[in-house]
Amino acid sequence: MSGIYIHIPFCLKRCYYCDFYSETNFRFRKHLTDSIVKEIYLRKDYLTEKKIDTIYFGGGTPSLLRKKDFELIFEVIYQTYSVNSEAEITFEANPDDLTKSYLSSLSSLPFNRISIGIQSFSDYFLRLLRRRHTSLQALKSVENAREAGFENISIDLMYGLPNQKLSDWECELNIALERGVQHISAYGLTYEEGTQLKKLHDLKKITAVNDETVNKMYRMLLKKTQENGFEAYEISNFALHGYRSQHNSAYWKQKPYIGVGPSAHSYNGDSRQWNVSSIGEYIKAISENKIPAEAEKLSLYDRYNDFVMVSLRTAEGINLDELEKRFGTELKKYCLENIKTFIETEKIEFSGNVIRLNTEGVLISNIISAELMKVD
């Protein structure tokens, strides 16, 4: 199983919380599409497994591309790889882009899953985050996607927003669960260095929600999604039965994937690779038949750390038999020794040679992961 990720780095404007690479200047859109197509061809041998089970357009804002842009990219993907007839093919979208006419224009394309970056159904919080859509557009986007034939709709939400109360978050969840979507990704807000939100926080113009309230919000998220038939299959991801994100699940299972476009990351089991975070540099390099990327060869400890970190976040947890098979008996012993305290303090469930976080463990998952890491 292999996946393809296409990074579309365009945004009409930057949200205050975002630290992903994106550009608000669209003059390179045509050149970027051509370069993505060429990169797919240039790197056709990166994946040893040519069978593709997932394709994901992320960003940025992929919904700023036109039908003809997508058509060019799909054409070269299908020429280069063997795409599973039942492949999960997703694109991320901003709610205000998802008009009936835009969705209709994409109807002939192979998309079968859509991920809508709603973040909040509140106009107050949308303005605070500098999102470009309104609460009405957020509601309408889900309706339009369903009417366009999408039967696998995911929405993104954020909690722990400045000044957000527990009752505000409960309202957000109630609205989301009433939409009839199949998947919800919900993330606690973080104040990343270099973002406008972090600057406002440092200037004391906004106040972060305290950890106790954020933890209550997460517990409420677990409770309400479970009551509505969603499984918490990863710390921040919740799906109805049969609607887990196959693309993201492949990341967590450390399946190989190729990332195409500026700042996109790739992984082949032995190394990580990441493209330059500059549209101009990316286009120039591709025009010269060069791959504008850096790579890192992964050591045994790197691969062990990745396995532990991502596995711990999932409902399946860390399978110690699999860990020993991949990384050896010594690292299995190391993991067991360093997890003991969390088992004794009931932050971890340990049964059948599998380690899983319980709710209390999820709340300190970063601490637990750090304790299990192995450095040279």
SEMIPA-745802 format. One record per residue (C-alpha): x, y, z. Coordinates in Angstrom, 3 decimals. Example, Ala and Ser with C-alpha at 12.3 -4.5 7.8 and 13.67 -1.06 7.14 Angstrom:
<recs>
px->12.300&py->-4.500&pz->7.800;
px->13.670&py->-1.060&pz->7.140;
</recs>
This chain:
<recs>
px->0.000&py->0.000&pz->0.000;
px->1.386&py->3.382&pz->-1.020;
px->-0.026&py->6.883&pz->-1.001;
px->0.419&py->10.157&pz->-2.845;
px->0.178&py->13.539&pz->-1.161;
px->-0.099&py->16.686&pz->-3.303;
px->0.602&py->19.959&pz->-1.521;
px->-1.233&py->23.020&pz->-2.856;
px->0.292&py->25.955&pz->-0.946;
px->-2.128&py->28.724&pz->-1.967;
px->-4.335&py->30.605&pz->0.494;
px->-6.375&py->33.749&pz->-0.069;
px->-5.108&py->34.929&pz->3.306;
px->-3.160&py->33.438&pz->6.192;
px->-5.040&py->32.345&pz->9.289;
px->-3.623&py->33.666&pz->12.553;
px->-2.837&py->30.194&pz->13.970;
px->-1.284&py->28.552&pz->10.898;
px->2.437&py->27.775&pz->10.629;
px->2.189&py->25.606&pz->7.481;
px->3.900&py->26.845&pz->4.339;
px->1.501&py->28.778&pz->2.107;
px->1.457&py->31.735&pz->-0.283;
px->-1.246&py->34.329&pz->-0.944;
px->0.115&py->35.304&pz->-4.382;
px->-1.500&py->33.304&pz->-7.194;
px->0.675&py->34.404&pz->-10.101;
px->2.446&py->31.011&pz->-10.094;
px->-0.691&py->28.849&pz->-10.130;
px->-0.317&py->27.620&pz->-13.726;
px->3.438&py->27.126&pz->-13.321;
px->2.890&py->25.255&pz->-10.063;
px->0.424&py->22.813&pz->-11.608;
px->2.838&py->22.126&pz->-14.473;
px->5.684&py->21.626&pz->-11.999;
px->3.682&py->19.202&pz->-9.854;
px->2.904&py->17.171&pz->-12.959;
px->6.578&py->17.136&pz->-13.919;
px->7.724&py->16.216&pz->-10.399;
px->5.424&py->13.173&pz->-10.396;
px->7.093&py->12.048&pz->-13.612;
px->10.638&py->12.838&pz->-12.411;
px->10.105&py->10.876&pz->-9.202;
px->8.174&py->7.966&pz->-10.668;
px->10.681&py->5.486&pz->-9.233;
px->10.621&py->6.847&pz->-5.658;
px->7.960&py->4.347&pz->-4.601;
px->8.925&py->0.710&pz->-5.142;
px->5.259&py->-0.237&pz->-4.727;
px->3.420&py->1.221&pz->-7.732;
px->-0.026&py->0.293&pz->-6.412;
px->-1.629&py->3.445&pz->-5.025;
px->-4.386&py->3.130&pz->-2.429;
px->-4.752&py->6.755&pz->-1.354;
px->-4.374&py->10.173&pz->-2.975;
px->-4.657&py->13.307&pz->-0.866;
px->-4.674&py->16.955&pz->-1.967;
px->-3.744&py->19.093&pz->1.043;
px->-2.577&py->22.595&pz->1.669;
px->-2.895&py->25.435&pz->1.770;
px->-6.206&py->25.399&pz->-0.004;
px->-6.603&py->22.811&pz->-2.788;
px->-10.132&py->24.091&pz->-3.427;
px->-8.526&py->27.155&pz->-5.021;
px->-7.499&py->24.958&pz->-7.960;
px->-9.696&py->24.742&pz->-11.027;
px->-11.024&py->21.595&pz->-12.649;
px->-8.389&py->21.725&pz->-15.397;
px->-5.607&py->21.910&pz->-12.798;
px->-6.861&py->18.756&pz->-11.111;
px->-7.334&py->17.038&pz->-14.473;
px->-3.689&py->17.556&pz->-15.419;
px->-2.477&py->16.175&pz->-12.092;
px->-4.782&py->13.158&pz->-12.167;
px->-3.772&py->12.397&pz->-15.744;
px->-0.098&py->11.994&pz->-14.883;
px->-0.855&py->10.084&pz->-11.646;
px->-2.936&py->7.517&pz->-13.516;
px->-0.315&py->7.287&pz->-16.275;
px->2.523&py->6.775&pz->-13.789;
px->0.965&py->4.531&pz->-11.139;
px->-1.554&py->1.747&pz->-10.818;
px->-4.342&py->3.383&pz->-8.809;
px->-6.600&py->1.008&pz->-6.918;
px->-10.138&py->1.180&pz->-8.312;
px->-11.342&py->1.639&pz->-4.727;
px->-8.646&py->4.133&pz->-3.737;
px->-9.560&py->6.825&pz->-1.237;
px->-9.103&py->10.161&pz->-3.032;
px->-9.454&py->13.251&pz->-0.848;
px->-9.196&py->16.982&pz->-1.253;
px->-9.183&py->19.620&pz->1.451;
px->-11.434&py->22.618&pz->0.979;
px->-12.407&py->25.900&pz->2.538;
px->-16.164&py->26.193&pz->3.162;
px->-16.604&py->29.347&pz->1.078;
px->-15.098&py->27.633&pz->-1.980;
px->-17.671&py->24.845&pz->-1.900;
px->-20.401&py->26.456&pz->-3.932;
px->-22.783&py->24.265&pz->-5.869;
px->-21.237&py->25.397&pz->-9.147;
px->-17.677&py->24.625&pz->-8.019;
px->-18.607&py->21.184&pz->-6.718;
px->-20.517&py->20.495&pz->-9.914;
px->-17.423&py->21.350&pz->-11.955;
px->-15.486&py->18.629&pz->-10.104;
px->-18.136&py->15.934&pz->-10.548;
px->-16.248&py->14.105&pz->-13.307;
px->-13.052&py->13.874&pz->-11.227;
px->-12.283&py->10.780&pz->-9.094;
px->-12.648&py->12.465&pz->-5.699;
px->-14.650&py->10.367&pz->-3.244;
px->-13.789&py->12.081&pz->0.034;
px->-13.754&py->15.719&pz->1.074;
px->-12.179&py->17.324&pz->4.142;
px->-13.680&py->20.714&pz->4.987;
px->-11.641&py->23.133&pz->7.109;
px->-14.481&py->24.538&pz->9.174;
px->-12.601&py->25.015&pz->12.486;
px->-15.612&py->26.745&pz->14.084;
px->-19.303&py->27.328&pz->13.469;
px->-19.121&py->30.618&pz->15.398;
px->-18.663&py->33.903&pz->13.545;
px->-16.939&py->35.337&pz->16.614;
px->-14.246&py->32.650&pz->16.679;
px->-13.916&py->32.581&pz->12.890;
px->-13.103&py->36.294&pz->12.920;
px->-10.694&py->35.772&pz->15.811;
px->-8.823&py->33.093&pz->13.852;
px->-9.006&py->35.229&pz->10.688;
px->-10.811&py->32.527&pz->8.767;
px->-12.335&py->33.795&pz->5.538;
px->-15.689&py->32.019&pz->5.767;
px->-18.767&py->32.644&pz->7.904;
px->-20.762&py->30.266&pz->10.074;
px->-23.493&py->30.195&pz->7.431;
px->-20.967&py->29.223&pz->4.750;
px->-19.646&py->26.496&pz->7.054;
px->-23.104&py->24.986&pz->7.395;
px->-23.842&py->25.378&pz->3.694;
px->-20.580&py->23.746&pz->2.627;
px->-21.511&py->20.442&pz->4.253;
px->-24.967&py->20.557&pz->2.687;
px->-23.533&py->21.353&pz->-0.749;
px->-20.952&py->18.565&pz->-0.507;
px->-23.649&py->16.056&pz->0.360;
px->-25.900&py->17.242&pz->-2.480;
px->-22.913&py->16.939&pz->-4.847;
px->-22.771&py->13.234&pz->-4.045;
px->-20.042&py->13.037&pz->-1.412;
px->-20.815&py->10.213&pz->0.996;
px->-17.548&py->10.549&pz->2.909;
px->-17.349&py->14.021&pz->4.425;
px->-14.827&py->15.032&pz->7.071;
px->-14.746&py->18.328&pz->8.932;
px->-11.962&py->19.963&pz->10.939;
px->-12.716&py->21.672&pz->14.254;
px->-10.530&py->23.465&pz->16.796;
px->-10.989&py->23.818&pz->20.543;
px->-9.206&py->25.724&pz->23.292;
px->-9.646&py->28.953&pz->21.328;
px->-9.016&py->32.287&pz->23.111;
px->-11.946&py->33.125&pz->25.409;
px->-13.718&py->29.873&pz->24.499;
px->-15.842&py->28.414&pz->27.285;
px->-16.841&py->24.798&pz->27.746;
px->-20.407&py->25.704&pz->26.792;
px->-19.118&py->27.244&pz->23.530;
px->-17.349&py->24.017&pz->22.646;
px->-20.426&py->21.964&pz->23.499;
px->-22.415&py->24.100&pz->21.073;
px->-19.789&py->23.563&pz->18.354;
px->-19.918&py->19.801&pz->18.839;
px->-23.694&py->19.692&pz->18.803;
px->-23.795&py->21.576&pz->15.501;
px->-21.091&py->19.363&pz->13.995;
px->-22.791&py->16.132&pz->15.015;
px->-26.092&py->17.327&pz->13.606;
px->-24.529&py->17.757&pz->10.155;
px->-24.482&py->14.021&pz->9.461;
px->-20.771&py->13.913&pz->8.577;
px->-18.805&py->10.674&pz->8.640;
px->-15.531&py->11.954&pz->10.093;
px->-14.388&py->14.685&pz->12.483;
px->-10.822&py->15.856&pz->13.081;
px->-10.596&py->18.007&pz->16.213;
px->-7.426&py->19.720&pz->17.361;
px->-6.558&py->21.701&pz->20.448;
px->-5.242&py->25.129&pz->19.502;
px->-1.483&py->25.585&pz->19.809;
px->0.373&py->28.895&pz->19.758;
px->3.115&py->28.199&pz->17.215;
px->6.190&py->30.419&pz->17.018;
px->6.070&py->32.893&pz->14.159;
px->2.273&py->32.965&pz->13.891;
px->0.172&py->36.071&pz->14.371;
px->-1.752&py->34.308&pz->17.114;
px->1.452&py->33.748&pz->19.105;
px->2.362&py->37.417&pz->18.701;
px->-1.055&py->38.508&pz->19.964;
px->-0.714&py->36.153&pz->22.902;
px->2.758&py->37.437&pz->23.776;
px->1.437&py->41.014&pz->23.621;
px->-1.353&py->39.927&pz->26.014;
px->-4.010&py->40.952&pz->23.507;
px->-5.595&py->37.515&pz->23.767;
px->-5.687&py->35.010&pz->26.633;
px->-5.131&py->31.291&pz->26.240;
px->-7.653&py->28.900&pz->27.722;
px->-6.208&py->27.143&pz->30.780;
px->-5.151&py->23.495&pz->30.601;
px->-7.921&py->22.304&pz->32.899;
px->-10.599&py->23.690&pz->30.593;
px->-8.874&py->22.310&pz->27.499;
px->-8.806&py->18.861&pz->29.122;
px->-12.521&py->19.143&pz->29.912;
px->-13.129&py->20.043&pz->26.278;
px->-11.289&py->16.939&pz->25.135;
px->-13.245&py->14.720&pz->27.509;
px->-16.460&py->16.253&pz->26.194;
px->-15.266&py->15.567&pz->22.650;
px->-14.716&py->11.899&pz->23.497;
px->-18.078&py->11.568&pz->25.212;
px->-20.187&py->13.249&pz->22.546;
px->-18.550&py->11.564&pz->19.574;
px->-18.869&py->8.151&pz->21.229;
px->-22.547&py->8.792&pz->22.006;
px->-23.079&py->9.539&pz->18.313;
px->-21.429&py->6.382&pz->17.013;
px->-17.930&py->7.717&pz->16.311;
px->-14.804&py->5.786&pz->17.245;
px->-11.753&py->7.662&pz->18.499;
px->-9.272&py->5.842&pz->16.279;
px->-6.509&py->8.419&pz->16.781;
px->-6.117&py->11.130&pz->19.423;
px->-7.549&py->13.856&pz->17.177;
px->-9.589&py->11.805&pz->14.713;
px->-13.087&py->10.355&pz->15.029;
px->-14.961&py->8.295&pz->12.459;
px->-18.164&py->6.397&pz->11.982;
px->-17.630&py->2.697&pz->11.311;
px->-15.903&py->2.227&pz->7.948;
px->-14.941&py->5.884&pz->7.528;
px->-11.466&py->6.137&pz->9.005;
px->-9.123&py->8.260&pz->6.902;
px->-7.195&py->5.616&pz->4.986;
px->-4.540&py->8.119&pz->3.920;
px->-3.758&py->9.347&pz->7.423;
px->-3.992&py->5.819&pz->8.811;
px->-1.254&py->4.835&pz->6.367;
px->0.957&py->7.570&pz->7.848;
px->0.380&py->6.208&pz->11.337;
px->1.140&py->2.687&pz->10.160;
px->4.337&py->3.981&pz->8.513;
px->3.370&py->2.971&pz->4.995;
px->5.432&py->4.556&pz->2.185;
px->4.144&py->7.671&pz->0.480;
px->5.384&py->10.320&pz->-1.899;
px->4.787&py->14.009&pz->-1.246;
px->4.671&py->16.284&pz->-4.277;
px->4.756&py->20.088&pz->-4.354;
px->6.503&py->22.819&pz->-2.326;
px->7.243&py->21.740&pz->1.289;
px->5.711&py->18.275&pz->0.758;
px->7.251&py->15.397&pz->2.707;
px->7.905&py->11.838&pz->1.528;
px->8.746&py->8.598&pz->3.324;
px->9.946&py->5.276&pz->1.888;
px->10.702&py->3.300&pz->5.040;
px->14.417&py->4.076&pz->5.096;
px->14.477&py->7.861&pz->4.792;
px->12.429&py->11.041&pz->4.968;
px->12.522&py->13.627&pz->2.218;
px->11.096&py->17.149&pz->2.127;
px->10.776&py->19.633&pz->-0.695;
px->11.842&py->23.254&pz->-0.443;
px->9.267&py->25.603&pz->1.130;
px->9.282&py->28.128&pz->-1.704;
px->7.106&py->28.109&pz->-4.812;
px->9.692&py->30.098&pz->-6.788;
px->12.610&py->27.836&pz->-5.887;
px->10.486&py->24.750&pz->-6.415;
px->9.348&py->25.766&pz->-9.902;
px->12.874&py->26.778&pz->-10.942;
px->14.420&py->23.497&pz->-9.791;
px->11.756&py->21.359&pz->-11.463;
px->12.217&py->23.307&pz->-14.724;
px->15.869&py->22.206&pz->-14.578;
px->14.864&py->18.567&pz->-13.988;
px->16.051&py->18.733&pz->-10.388;
px->14.218&py->17.655&pz->-7.241;
px->14.422&py->20.584&pz->-4.784;
px->14.544&py->18.406&pz->-1.695;
px->16.605&py->17.411&pz->1.303;
px->16.680&py->13.903&pz->2.708;
px->17.485&py->12.237&pz->6.015;
px->18.538&py->8.611&pz->6.330;
px->16.741&py->7.074&pz->9.297;
px->18.705&py->5.218&pz->11.952;
px->17.306&py->2.286&pz->13.920;
px->16.456&py->4.638&pz->16.779;
px->14.786&py->7.120&pz->14.408;
px->12.523&py->4.387&pz->13.054;
px->11.796&py->3.085&pz->16.555;
px->10.915&py->6.586&pz->17.782;
px->8.611&py->7.182&pz->14.824;
px->6.891&py->3.840&pz->15.387;
px->6.337&py->4.486&pz->19.085;
px->5.165&py->8.073&pz->18.643;
px->2.573&py->7.420&pz->15.942;
px->1.389&py->4.045&pz->17.271;
px->0.772&py->5.480&pz->20.716;
px->-1.624&py->8.034&pz->19.236;
px->-3.855&py->5.372&pz->17.694;
px->-6.585&py->3.172&pz->19.161;
px->-4.498&py->0.106&pz->18.255;
px->-1.596&py->1.330&pz->20.391;
px->1.903&py->-0.152&pz->20.426;
px->2.049&py->-3.848&pz->19.617;
px->5.153&py->-5.082&pz->21.410;
px->5.467&py->-8.181&pz->19.223;
px->5.558&py->-5.934&pz->16.155;
px->8.009&py->-3.601&pz->17.899;
px->10.348&py->-6.499&pz->18.687;
px->10.064&py->-7.868&pz->15.140;
px->10.996&py->-4.511&pz->13.626;
px->13.551&py->-3.167&pz->16.085;
px->14.830&py->-6.019&pz->18.237;
px->14.531&py->-7.325&pz->21.782;
px->16.617&py->-4.591&pz->23.420;
px->14.340&py->-1.791&pz->22.249;
px->11.278&py->-3.776&pz->23.328;
px->12.825&py->-4.054&pz->26.811;
px->13.608&py->-0.334&pz->26.745;
px->10.008&py->0.516&pz->25.886;
px->8.613&py->-1.757&pz->28.634;
px->10.977&py->-0.357&pz->31.231;
px->10.105&py->3.256&pz->30.447;
px->6.357&py->2.668&pz->30.288;
px->6.145&py->1.021&pz->33.749;
px->5.441&py->4.229&pz->35.662;
px->2.529&py->5.120&pz->33.399;
px->1.049&py->1.625&pz->33.739;
px->1.325&py->1.848&pz->37.538;
px->-0.303&py->5.318&pz->37.581;
px->-3.087&py->4.030&pz->35.283;
px->-2.344&py->6.269&pz->32.331;
px->-1.726&py->3.230&pz->30.126;
px->-3.709&py->0.079&pz->29.438;
px->-1.476&py->-2.969&pz->28.975;
px->-3.050&py->-6.209&pz->27.826;
px->-2.309&py->-8.874&pz->25.257;
px->1.170&py->-7.449&pz->24.714;
px->-0.342&py->-4.175&pz->23.504;
px->0.151&py->-0.748&pz->25.097;
px->-2.669&py->1.778&pz->24.707;
px->-3.323&py->5.216&pz->26.129;
px->-6.472&py->5.625&pz->28.186;
px->-8.204&py->9.011&pz->28.443;
px->-5.919&py->10.208&pz->31.222;
px->-2.906&py->9.066&pz->29.231;
px->-4.061&py->10.951&pz->26.153;
px->-4.033&py->14.167&pz->28.189;
px->-0.294&py->13.718&pz->28.837;
px->0.547&py->11.855&pz->25.623;
px->3.460&py->14.174&pz->24.802;
px->5.078&py->13.404&pz->28.150;
px->4.613&py->9.667&pz->27.711;
px->5.987&py->9.719&pz->24.152;
px->9.025&py->11.671&pz->25.272;
px->9.805&py->9.075&pz->27.941;
px->9.768&py->6.284&pz->25.371;
px->12.072&py->8.012&pz->22.894;
px->15.551&py->6.577&pz->22.406;
px->18.472&py->8.797&pz->21.443;
px->21.981&py->7.895&pz->20.346;
</recs>
